[in-house]
């Protein structure tokens, strides 16, 4: 897995990318980081192009200055997808 970083709307987002094939955006839950799922991501990357970000506020991504709602997270990931020029 290759570790990458991008800044979107003032938030530094750490993410991992690996594999080829159909894209799978892997969003972790809980108070975790994407790298916790390294074994799973490596297996999935055998068939898919995996992008696995550390959700803002967790892992190596920066924390928003204000408490975010689910809509804020959704809007952020729409911007992330557009930033990476993901079409499907």
Buried (B, 14 or more C-beta within 10 A) or exposed (E): BEEEEBEBEEBBBBBBBBBEEEBBBBEBEEEEBBBEBEEEBEEBBEEBBBBBBBBBBBBBBBEBEEEBEEEBBEEBBEBBBEEBEEEE
